[in-house]
Amino acid sequence: MYGKKAIKREIYQIIIPMILENILQISANLVITAMVGRLLANDISAQGICIRITDTLWCFYKGVAIGATVLIARAYGAGRHQECRKIAEQTMLTELIIVLIFQVVLYFQAPLFLGFFSKDAQILSLAQGYMKTIVFGFPFVVIMTVVTASFQGYGNTKVPMYIAVLMNVVNIVCGYCFIFGAFGVPGMGIKGAAAALVTAQAVGACTGLYLLYKKKGGLFRKMPAAHRFFSFDRRCIYDIYTTGIPAALESMFWQFSAIILSKVILFYGNQAFAAYQLGIQAEEITEMPAIGFSTASTTLAARAIGRQDEELRKIYFKELLKVGVVISSITSLLLIFLPRFFMTLMTDKPELQAIGVVYVFVMGFIQIPQNLSRIYNGTIRAMGYKNAPMLVAGFGIWIVRIPLCMLAAYVLGLPLTAVWLIIAVDQVSRFLLSAVLYYRINKKRERAIQTV
């Protein structure tokens, strides 16, 4: 028998540091966004279209790292500790090679990609400067995702939280100096925001590597390498990427849709797009406690599966759902009743606040289904159904969100609020599909166990 108090304690030991990490990370992003929000609408739009591209790449890095987290958690649960180091290092090596290609292409061909979003010469000029700075942080982002995956696979979410504290302090301090100019540093506008972020990423990556490999207290200190870092293990790489790529595609679907959606919203004008970017950041304030649900459910389910303990997996799942409902209910009420407060934090421009308030209000009604979907999909992935969460995301985005948004804007000429409502319908449809898939998979597993 499992003590529910012990199970809850284990869940909270994993999820609370993740919540704090997300709060710190998003808070820093919000501070930087608020700083940029004090600049001109063109600056906000320029940063926004760059973020659409860089976030798409981040989804790839993070998705592959999720594959590493699943495999590390299973190996750790089964007691194969040396395998954990190999998985982490193979992930890091292969991703660094891939990211080098992304860096070169985006640095030299930035106008080609940025031109998809806007034809405004001033916005494109600002965006190009931002992009040519931010690409230098790509290797650091890869290292950080692998470091985080390694610690989370072990169930240690405190170390990534501490690294996030350090990164955010660096990002905020450097952001203020580089954006507006201070302490002898000239103000660089959104180029300064990019430079501050790269600096913070470099500090975080170096700190993460130190904590992985330091002689005293490092995560891999008791696990001498069974292979050379610059050698390739084809089987290990295959397992990492076949598990991680579906997770990456799931997130990249959203990013691709965000690119198209950005184009749709720009149809309503630059101010509409700038308000949308700020509205997303405002919504993230209340998403901070829930973002860790997906990783927590994946880690805990994979660990239980590694131990071959089906009952423990089910208990983890049920307790996570309870926590998810409580937290999501609170965040939902905050967005519904205080949308103007959140938008005021983002910008002092009334015209942008007015547009963003409606977006934030609508998003308040989908917090519960959106956050519970993360728990369902994280557990489904850990159960070995790598492609299911990706297919769910694909259905919601490409069957519901994108076609209906394009129809509303380009064909029917509906107001911008219709786009916000379609986004909400997409999230609800994905939640329902995830729930149905989970219970079907669960029944299938139960039948398989009974026949063994």
Protein Blocks (a to p, Z undefined) as FASTA:
>chain_A
ZZfklmmmmmmmmmmmmmmmmmmmmmmmmmmmmmmmmmcfklmmmmmmmmmmmmmmmmmm
mmmmmmmmmmmmmmmmnopaklmmmmmmmmmmmmmmmmmmmmmmmmmmmmmmmmmmpccf
klmmmmmmmmmmmmmmmmmmmmmmmmmmmmmmnopaklmmmmmmmmmmmmmmmmmmmmno
pghiacehjmlmmmmmmmmmmmmmmmmmmmmmgmghpaklmmccfbdfkbccfklmmmmm
mmmmmmmmmmmmmmmmmmmmmmmmmmnojklmmmmmmmmmmmmmmmmmmmmmmmmmmmmm
mmmmmnopaklmmmmmmmmmmmmmmmmmmmmmmmmmmmmmmmmmmpccfklmmmmmmmmm
mmmmmmmmmmmmmmmmmmmmmnopamlmmmmmmmmmmmmmmmmmmmmmmmnopafklmmm
mmmmmmmmmmmmmmmmmmmmmmmmmmmmmmZZ
